[in-house]
Amino acid sequence: QIVTRYGTHLPGDIDYSGHSFDSYPNGLAAVFGPDAIPQAGLLQIVAFVGALELFVMKDVTGEGEFPGDFRNGALDFGWDTFD
């Protein structure tokens, strides 16, 4: 959020019709304003996040040590043993 309020945006176009990243406003104006993200793009973002929540980001093995622990028994670098 600090980066976008500073005015720094990704270079290039966000779609094939030539809209650049900085042509869309920040915050709620990007959703509800006159220069808002098109509804199809917003639906695509919500569908992608929903797919991640339903199919990818879940505790399959039941070994989660804390809420949000999606390692599923992998990637244990021993960082939690530094207590």
Disulfide bonds with the S-S distance in Angstrom:
none
